[in-house]
C-alpha cells in the first residue's frame, strides 16, 4: 500500500491501492478546514482505507492549528 499523498492544490488526501484511489476531500479557508467528502472505490471498501485517510487528515490539520469541521458524515464520527 502506498503512502498517503497530500495534494494541497486539489485540497485532498489521496491513497492509491491496487491501481485505484481513495480520497479525502476538504475545503480550507484561512485557519479553518472543512472535510467534505470521503470516497473509497467499491473494490477497495472494507479495508480501513477511509479511516486511515481521515486519521491522517485530522492529524495534519491539528498540527497546522486549524479549526476543524466536517460536512462529511464519515469524518464527523471521528470528531
C-alpha positions in Angstrom: 0.0 0.0 0.0 1.4 3.4 -1.0 1.7 6.3 1.4 -0.9 9.0 1.7 -0.3 11.9 -0.6 -1.5 15.4 0.4 -2.4 17.3 -2.7 -2.9 20.8 -1.4 -3.7 22.2 -4.8 -6.6 19.8 -5.2 -7.4 20.0 -1.5 -7.4 16.3 -1.0 -5.5 13.4 0.7 -5.1 10.5 -1.7 -4.2 6.9 -1.2 -3.6 4.5 -4.1 -4.0 0.8 -3.7 -4.1 -1.9 -6.5 -4.5 0.8 -9.2 -7.5 2.5 -7.6 -7.5 5.7 -5.5 -9.3 6.5 -2.2 -9.7 10.2 -1.4 -10.5 12.6 1.5 -11.5 16.0 0.1 -11.6 19.2 2.1 -12.0 22.9 1.7 -9.6 25.2 3.5 -10.3 28.9 4.2 -7.7 30.7 6.3 -7.4 28.9 9.6 -10.4 26.7 9.1 -10.8 23.4 7.3 -14.0 21.5 6.4 -13.7 17.9 5.5 -16.3 17.5 2.8 -16.1 14.0 1.2 -14.5 10.6 1.7 -14.5 8.3 -1.2 -13.3 4.7 -1.5 -13.9 2.8 -4.7 -16.2 -0.2 -4.2 -13.5 -2.7 -4.9 -11.4 -1.3 -2.0 -14.1 -0.9 0.6 -13.9 -2.7 4.0 -10.1 -2.5 4.2 -9.8 0.5 6.5 -8.6 3.0 3.8 -11.2 5.7 4.7 -10.3 5.6 8.4 -6.6 5.8 7.5 -7.2 8.8 5.3 -9.4 10.5 7.9 -7.0 10.0 10.8 -4.1 11.3 8.6 -6.1 14.4 7.6 -7.2 15.2 11.1 -3.6 14.7 12.5 -2.3 17.1 9.8 -5.0 19.7 10.5 -4.2 19.6 14.2 -0.5 20.0 13.6 -1.4 23.1 11.4 -3.5 24.5 14.3 -6.6 24.6 12.1 -10.2 24.9 13.2 -11.7 21.6 12.1 -15.3 20.9 10.9 -16.8 18.1 8.8 -19.6 18.2 6.2 -18.8 14.6 5.6 -20.8 12.2 7.8 -17.9 9.7 8.0 -15.4 12.3 9.2 -18.0 13.5 11.8 -17.7 10.2 13.5 -14.0 11.0 14.4 -14.7 14.5 15.8 
